[in-house]
Amino acid sequence: MFFDLKFDVELLALLNFGEAALFFAVWIGLGLPILLPMAIALQWQPGKPIAPAQKIPLLLGLYLLAPAALWAAGQVSPRLSTRSSFGIYGLAWSEPLWQGLGLGLLVAIAGVGLWLGVQVATGWGCWQTNPLSRSASRSLIAVALLGLAVGLVEELVFRGFLPLALGFDLGPLAAVAIANLLFALLHLVWDGRATVPQLPGLLVMGLVLSRACWIARGNLGLAWGLHAGWIMAIASLEILGALEPTGRVPAWITGLDGKPLAGALGLLLMLGTAIALAVIFQNPVTDG
């Protein structure tokens, strides 16, 4: 061979932001051969809103490859090679992880219930219930599993790996800010311009999840539960019924185009979650 591949990859990892760049390069490199044929078959056009029937297969295909990309980055990076276990990113399969997951799910689902109740009680929204069919029950189970999977991968990448990798060169606060900015901006891939009104909400959501990780001393369980719970609750509401705005208040209050994070109430839900965590945890918990 004309060059030593391992040496060159380790040289890349020594550059600023090398681990993060390496992760995304491997993730994209693994994903393109699989996702491009899928995208063509599903007739997805990047930059335009994507239907759930198109998004879910592509999302799962991409996210299933993320752990492999994280493992590769940990194996070749001189700064992560001795700490390549996912435990260093906050994913340790132990009791604190499951306790945090359960609490996060409860807090997130309760918060979405309060968000819905406020709109119905004030007359800002009208709730219409759909009949609960067998197919709806199956959809609820699928939504629960999807929420757990998406929440786990996104927390592992954006609240676990990236803050650590970027923190080598930037320090913790800047690393967390950039990781959450990337988290928000990468949602543009799926829905294009339709995501723009949600960007502030996605950024605040990411910061709240980072706060949850700090509270749990780096353990991802609490953040995973919050993230998964929000996905489950919002998607379940869409299956169980429909929340129609009444027009009594501007759309920017309830959510532009029906998107909770594109409205003031959605931002209040995120901020209220942060306050609730501060009340529940007067001091950061240990990870056991």
Stockholm file with secondary structure:
# STOCKHOLM 1.0

chainA/1-288         MFFDLKFDVELLALLNFGEAALFFAVWIGLGLPILLPMAIALQWQPGKPIAPAQKIPLLLGLYLLAPAALWAAGQVSPRLSTRSSFGIYGLAWSEPLWQGLGLGLLVAIAGVGLWLGVQVATGWGCWQTNPLSRSASRSLIAVALLGLAVGLVEELVFRGFLPLALGFDLGPLAAVAIANLLFALLHLVWDGRATVPQLPGLLVMGLVLSRACWIARGNLGLAWGLHAGWIMAIASLEILGALEPTGRVPAWITGLDGKPLAGALGLLLMLGTAIALAVIFQNPVTDG
#=GR chainA/1-288 SS CCSCHHHHHHHHHHSTTHHHHHHHHHHHHHHHHHHHHHHHHHTCCTTSCCCHHHHHHHHHHHHTTHHHHHHHHHHHCTTTGGGCSGGGGTCCCSHHHHHHHHHHHHHHHHHHHHHHHHHHHHTSEEEEECCCCHHHHHHHHHHHHHHHHHHHHHHIIIIIIHHHHHHHHHCHHHHHHHHHHHHHHTTHHHHGGGGGGGHHHHHHHHHHHHHHHHHTTTCSHHHHHHHHHHHHHHHHHHHHEEEEECSSSCHHHHCGGGCGGGSHHHHHHHHHHHHHHHHHCSSCCCCC
#=GC SS_cons         CCSCHHHHHHHHHHSTTHHHHHHHHHHHHHHHHHHHHHHHHHTCCTTSCCCHHHHHHHHHHHHTTHHHHHHHHHHHCTTTGGGCSGGGGTCCCSHHHHHHHHHHHHHHHHHHHHHHHHHHHHTSEEEEECCCCHHHHHHHHHHHHHHHHHHHHHHIIIIIIHHHHHHHHHCHHHHHHHHHHHHHHTTHHHHGGGGGGGHHHHHHHHHHHHHHHHHTTTCSHHHHHHHHHHHHHHHHHHHHEEEEECSSSCHHHHCGGGCGGGSHHHHHHHHHHHHHHHHHCSSCCCCC
//
